[in-house]
Amino acid sequence: MIFSTYWFLISAAALLPVYWLVRRPQIRLAVLLIFCFIFHAHFAGAAGVAPIICLGLMTYLIGRSKNKAACTVGIAICVLSLCFYKYTHFLFSELLSSINPQLGKDVDTTASQWLPATPPLAISFFAFEFVHYLFEVRKGSEPIKRLVDFAQFTFYFPSLVAGPIKRYTQFIPALHEGLRTVSMNDAARGLLRVAVGFFKKAVIADNLTLYINFNGPRFADLSIPERWFLLFAIAFRIYMDFSGYSDMAIGLSEMMGIKLPRNFNWPYIARNIQDFWQRWHISLSTWIRDYVYIPLGGNRKGTVRKVANGLVAFALCGLWHGPAWNFIVWGLYHGLGLAVCSSYRTALGPAGIAIGAIFDKVPLASWAVTMMFVCFGWLLFFYPLPEAWTMTRLLFLKAV
């Protein structure tokens, strides 16, 4: 966890007092930007920094041009860059190899010679934010005029590793406001949020990880109640891990007076899948909605197209988490769940209306169904597909 490394703690302890003591916004911006570059260079290395600088400069210059065709090309380059760095091996070793094993192996070997050992740090966040920027400029929004502001939007360290995914029309005003008016109240509230996030991540999530890693391989040897307990531990661990990191990012930003959007809003109290995705990883789910689902046609072209658009959008949402089949299936699982959630009342006729009425009258029932759906999905997210399927059956059977 980057935010708990000695390097970061010492560096942040040096940055924050300087940031607070300096009064002129432009000097504060310079101090913050220098630290952001040092932060990224330290954790990403030269091989990780260079592609982002090139991609960022391209995005900035295309945005300043306001040319719609250039913005479209820029969006394509950002998406292809993400695919190249993060998904090349998966595309060739899994997809192409399923058609022609030898060809897939040969192409993957050749492509690997051009790839770094690991993708550039946070390439998914960079690509999504650049796509958002160019998409909005293409629609007519004003681009970021100052290169220094765009550089800060790009390399802003609190959100760099785990989000939230920023929107420049929100971030740039928040940045300038924080540079002008940071207060001790901001610092105190931010520090409290960092502490809460650190507790969630390092104390709860990491200890649950130890429990899961110990009991997961011996899942079949556990009793059925113990298996269900492990399932809920996995669900709780994933939430505490993701939301803890987001809380630390938002808190660190608030300590500098810069407001980042809330990323998790008590998702485990959701009463249906739509409600869950309005509360879970909000910056990602709204990005997928605005830049994948709606451009595909959203719900404007009939039920079949609506379901297909949702499945495509959530398959990409799953793939965003990592280049593996289980993430894709997890995304499709939630896409299908959203389709059922939004249409079962009309699709099932009187039976659907009756089921909906029960859920409306008994909120606990709708909450329980939602949580079971979400928890079963976490097995797909957390484990390879065969193992996830076996574990799902073992929740109901003594042995398989």
N, C-alpha and C positions, 0 to 999 in steps of 0.2 A: 504494500500500500504506500504510494508515493508520499501522501500527506503525513505519514508517520515516520519517514526516514530521517535520520539525524541530519543529513544534508539539508532537507527542506526545513526542518524545525529551526536549525541555526540560521538559514538564509531568511526565513520569514521573520524571525526575531530581529534580524538586522533591517529588513525592508520596512516593516510596519512603523517603527518609531520615526524613521526618516520621512516616510510618507505623511505621518501625522504632523510632524514638526514643520515641514515645508508648507508654506501658505499659498504660494502662487500656483494656480492650476496647471500652467504649462510645465513648470518644473516637476510637479507631482506626476504629470503624464509621462515626462521623460524618465523619471525614476521608475515608475511602474513598467514602462515599456522595456527598459533595459533589463529589469528583473525578469520579465516574461520571456525575453529572448534567452537569457542565461538559463532559466528554468527549462525551457524547451530543449536547448542545446545540451544541457547536462543529461537529461533523461532520454532524449531521442538520438543524440550523437549526430555527427555530420551527415551520415547517410539518411537520417530521418529529417533533418532540417532542410537540406537542399531542395527536395521535391516540393515541400510545402511553400518555401519561398517562391519557387518558380510558379507553382499553381496559384499562389496568392497574388503575385504581381500580374499574372495573366488576368485573373478575375477582376482585380482593381482597374486595370486599363480598359478591359471590355466594358465594365460597368460605367466608367467615365464617358465612354463613347456613346452610350445609350442606344446603340444600334441593336435592333431586335434580332437580326440574323446572327450577329456576332455573339449576342447573349445565348442564343440557342446552341451555337457551336461550343461556347464556353461551358455550358451545362453538360453537353455531351463529353467534353474532355474531362471534366471533374468526375463524372460517373465512370468513364473508362479508366481513369487513374485509380479510382477506388477498386474497380474490378481487377485491374492489373496487379496492384500491390496485395490485395487481400484475398482475391478469389481465383487467381490464375491456377494455382495448384489444384484447387477443388474442381474447377471446370474441366481440366484436362485429366486428372487422375481419377475422378469419379464419373463425370458425365461422358466425356469422350471415350474413356476406357470401357464404359458399359456397351458402347457400340463397336469399338475396335480396340481391344486391350493393348496390342503392340503399338498402334499409332498413338494412343493416349499416353503410353509410357514414354515413347520417343519425344513427343511434343512437350510433355511435362519436363523431361530432362533438359531439353533445349531451353525452355522458358525459364527454368530454375537458374540457369547461368546468368540471366539478366536481372534476377530478383535479389533483393537483400535477404539476409538470413531471417529477418522478421519484418513485417510491414512497418512503415513509418508510424511513430507514436501518434495515436488518436486520429489516424487517417479517416476513419468513418465520420468523426465529428467535423473535421475540416471540410470533407467533401459535402456533407449535408448542409453546412452553413454557407459554403460557396454556392451551392445549387440554389438554396433559398435566396441568397443575395441577387444572383443573376436573374432568377425567376421574377422576383419583385421588380427589379429594374426594367425587365422586359415588359412587365405589365404597366409601367409608367411611373413607378416610385422614383424619387430622387436618389441618385447614388451617393455614396460617401465621397465627399470632395477631397478631404485632406488624407494624404497617404498615411500620416501618423495615426489618424483615427482608424483607418482600415487595418493597419498593422496591429493596433490594440484589439480590434474586433477579432482578428485572426488568432493572435497568440495569447489572449487573456488567460492567465495561468489557472485561476480557480476552476474554470469550466473546461479546461483543456482535456482532461483525462476521462472524466465520467459525466460531463454535462453539468447543467442542462444545455440542450442545443439552443444557442442564442439566435435571436432575430434582430437584425441590425437596426430596424426602426424602433425597437425597444431599448436595445443595448446602448447605442450612441448617446441618446439623451440621458440615460441613467449614468453612463460614464462621466459625462460633463457635469451632471449634478453632484456626483460623488467627489469629483475633483475640486468642486467649489465649496461644498458644505459638509464634509465629513465631521461627525461630532463624537464625543465620548459615549453618548447613548448608542450610536451606531456600532461603535467598537464593542461595547458591553453586550449588546444583543447578538452581534455576530459571534463573539467569543462563546456565548452560551450555546448558540446553535452549533458551532464547531465541536464543543464538548459533547453535546447530545449525539451528533453524528459520529464522533469518535467512539463513544460508548456503544452505539448501535453496531458499528462496524467491527471494532477491535475486541470488544468484550462479548457481545451477544453473537454476532455472525461468525466470528472466527472460532469461538468455542463450539458453536453448533456445527461448524465445518468439521472439527475434530470428532464430534459424536457421529456425524453422518459418515465420515470416511472410515470410521471403525466399524459401524454397523451395516453400512451399505453392502459390502462384499459378503456379509453373512445374513443377508435379508431372509433367505429361505429358512434359516435356522431359528429365526425369531418367532415368537407367538404372533397370532393375528393382531391382538391389541398393540403389541410392540411395533409391528409393521405400520399400523396406522399412525402411531406416535411418530415414527420416523418420517412418514409422509408429511405430517404437519410441521415437523422440525425442518424439513427441506423448504417448505413454503415460507416459514418464518425466517429461515436463514437467507433466502434469496431477497426477501423484502428488506431485511435489516442491512444486508450488504449494499444493495443498490441505493436505498434511501439514505443510509448512513453516509455514503460517499457524496450524494447530492447535498445533504445537509452541511457537510463540511465545506463543499464548494460554495454554497450559498452563504454560509456563515463567514468564510474568509472574505468573500466579496463585500458583504455587509460591513465588515470591520473597516473597509476602506470607503464606506458610504455608497457603494455601487450595488443597486438592487438587481438580483437575478430572479427570474420567475420560479415559482414553486414547481417542483417536479413530481412530488408524490403527495396525495391528499387522502390519507387513510383509505387506501384501496381495498383493504380487507373488511370494510363495512359495506361494500357495494352490494346492491340487491339484484343486479342483473349484469350481464357481460358488458353492455353498453356503458353502464355506470362505472364498472371496473376500469374500462379503458379511458374514461374521463378523469380517473384518479391515479392511474398507474403510468409512470414514466411519461408525464403529460407532454413534455417537449418533444418526445419521439412520436407519440401517438398523434399529436396535432400536426407534426411535420408529415407523417405518412398520409394523413387525411388531406392536407392542403396541397401536397406536391406529388402524390401518387394517386390516391383514390379519386379526388375531385377531377384532376386532369384526365383520368381515364373515362370519366362520365358520371362518377358518383352514383347516385340513385335516380338520375334523371332519365334513364333510358330503359325502364322496365325492370321487372323483378329478376329475370335471368341475368341481365347485364349487371345489375346491382350486386348480385351474389358473386358473379365472376370478378368484378372489380374489387370486391372486398377480399376475395381469396388471393388475388394477385398482390394486393396491397399488403396483406398480412404475411404472405409468403416472403415478401421482401423485408417486412419487419422482422421476421424470424431470422432471415439470412443476414441481416444487419448485425445480429449478435455474434455471428461466427460462421465460417464456411463449413457447415456440416449438415447432414440430412436431418438430424433430430431437430435442429433449429427451424428448418423449413417446414417440417411436419408440425412442429409446435405452432408456427405462424398460421398454417392452414387450419389447424384445429381451432384456433381462436377466430379465424375468419369465418369458419363454418358456424361456430357458436354465436357470433354476432349476427349472422344471417338468420339463424333460427330465432334468436332473441327478438329481432326486429320484425319478424313476419309470422310467428307461430299463431298469433291470435286470429289473423285473417286466413292463413293457409289451412288451419285445422277446422275452420268453421265454428260450429257451436262448442265443440270440444275445446278448441283453442280459447274461446271466450270464457269458458268455465274454468280452465286452468289459470288464465290470467286473472280472473276474479278471485280465485283462491290466493294467488300470490299477492294481490292487492290487499286482501283482508288479513292475510297472515304474513307480515313482512319477514318473520323468522324463517318461514319456508322458502321464500325467494332468496334470502341471504344464504341459507344452507345449500340450496341447489347451486348457487353461484360459486360458493367456496369449494364445493366438491369438484365442480368443473375446473376451476382454476388450479386446485391442488393436483388433480390427475394430470393436468397439462404440465405442471412443473416436473413430473417424472420424464416427460418428453424433452423438456428443456435441459434437465440435469444429467440424463444418462443416454447412451446410444440406444437406438430404437429397439433392438431385440431385448436388451436388458430392461428397458422401460416397460415393454409389453409383458415380460415375465413378472416384473414387480407388480404391475397392475392386477394381473390375475391372482397373484399371491396375497393381495389384500382381501380376497374373498375365499380363497382355497388354501387348505393346509399345505398342499404340495401340488406341483404341476409336472 
